[in-house]
Amino acid sequence: MWKFLWGKILNKITFILLFSVSLLLKNYSTAYCAFPEYTSRQKALKLAIVLENGYFKSIKILSVFVKNIGQDDYYLQALLSDGSSRKWLLNRIREWTQTDEMILNNNRALVFPSASTTDFGVLEKNDFYRTALNATAYVKTFGKHDVLEGKSLILGILRFRILQENDSNYLKTNKHGDRYRYLLELENGTHEYLTYTDAFLLMQRSALLEEVPETVNVLRKSYKVEEIKKLPLQLEDELRDIWRFGIEVVFDKPVMTDADKFPYRLVELKKKDLSTGRLKSNFFLQIVFPNAEKRKLVKGFINHEYLHQVKLETDKEHQKRVILKAMVDPDLMDLPPYVEVTDRNSVIVNYYSSQNRSLIQPPDLPVTQSPTEVPRSVFTPEKLETEFEKIYMQALILIRNAQKQQNMNLRINAYFKALEELKKASLSAENDIQITQALNQRDILLITLPKLIIRNVQMTILAKKLDQQEAKVDPELSSELLAQLAQAERYAFNDDQQQKISSLKNILR
């Protein structure tokens, strides 16, 4: 009996101790993450000047003094018009600012942009109102933890409003405790609720535009999805043995958004297997389309190459977004997808596969948005400065044009010209990165050329046989093919290729 009672008592004591420890840890964690109580001397002096002549709980602030409890820990002491003197810590000042218990004079608002530092700013509300009322466009920059983080869209402004009691977000706060004060109604149907801090930051980065340059596209309406189409598998880059297939998303009007505004993400979802009861991981590749919406049924498809359950869904967490979603096996994805905007009211998402397992990073794929565009690389045509950049870009253009060439002889000759340009680029390189890039591109060509030349000669001889002519080709073509085989022999990387080259040379002779 006594043993039983002692066991119960010990269990209760253990529970109390564990509860006490967890409570202490929670309090410590809360205190650790809380807004600082003290600041530096310099910030305290500046804040004291800002607060003077303002109001604390409807009582005028006569003067503010700076005090400290250590070498680096400063706080404020205020004298109010009712004769009282108050000790003000920084975290309390922030709270009073958020709840309008502390108001600055001259229609200004005190803001603390960071929830973890005592850096502060002052929003000149009158200036903000004038700017917002005159603005015709809003530069929306996506924040942290968004798949579009750091990217911007320029959206047309329909109306600016100060929130009133009948508004749904009136007196509501964001996760930092800042109240929503204003509303930007945008022409694409989205709403932007702003706090004083948001307004301050918008003014800091000039995000409200009164006049927009003619070269800038302002998005005034959202894109409505009409349908999605399959694009068949095709050879994209024979140098690296890369194949491409795609999905085309068709909209109701021309897409005036840059291709880099359509990011992708790989999402893992765990579901219970009904047969085993265990959790099974499914991976989904998602392409995000901002400023877009799906207003009607858009049929997807069950399979497309290594994609499964392809469909277009409305993003439930964000305004005016749709997601192109497909189940994938991550092991089959050698290269990331690439998005391009077409001139036919659509966006194409290109997916890639390759048998070349040495590709651990995506190469500079020569995908283009129009037939005349230069292939992608680390350079852009309008920013070429050095001799190396100009020559290297010319080599890339030759390679791209060669890959579009149906005549195999002309394609091989174009690759030879590209090799000459890459040699010139290497000689003009100014640093290790440049010469390494040129030589790597050269080596890829040298690996591919023997295979192409062997195939070209074989197909030429076969074509003659099918025409019921002699296997021997005319002297001029024979001489050209022999010259190609001589080049292939220099760079053939295995005995099988060497034997094939030797056999073909004998036939041509």
Secondary structure as UniProt FT lines:
FT   HELIX           2..33
FT   HELIX           41..51
FT   TURN            52..53
FT   STRAND          55..56
FT   TURN            57..58
FT   STRAND          59..68
FT   STRAND          74..80
FT   TURN            81..82
FT   STRAND          85..88
FT   HELIX           90..98
FT   TURN            99..100
FT   STRAND          102..103
FT   STRAND          108..111
FT   STRAND          121..124
FT   HELIX           125..134
FT   STRAND          137..141
FT   TURN            144..145
FT   TURN            147..150
FT   STRAND          152..162
FT   TURN            165..166
FT   TURN            168..171
FT   TURN            175..176
FT   STRAND          179..186
FT   TURN            187..188
FT   STRAND          191..195
FT   HELIX           196..204
FT   TURN            205..206
FT   STRAND          208..209
FT   TURN            214..215
FT   STRAND          223..237
FT   TURN            238..241
FT   STRAND          242..251
FT   HELIX           259..261
FT   STRAND          264..272
FT   TURN            274..276
FT   STRAND          279..290
FT   STRAND          292..293
FT   STRAND          301..304
FT   TURN            305..306
FT   STRAND          307..314
FT   TURN            319..320
FT   STRAND          321..328
FT   HELIX           330..332
FT   STRAND          335..341
FT   STRAND          346..354
FT   TURN            357..358
FT   TURN            371..372
FT   HELIX           381..383
FT   HELIX           387..404
FT   HELIX           408..428
FT   HELIX           432..466
FT   TURN            467..468
FT   HELIX           475..491
FT   HELIX           495..508
//
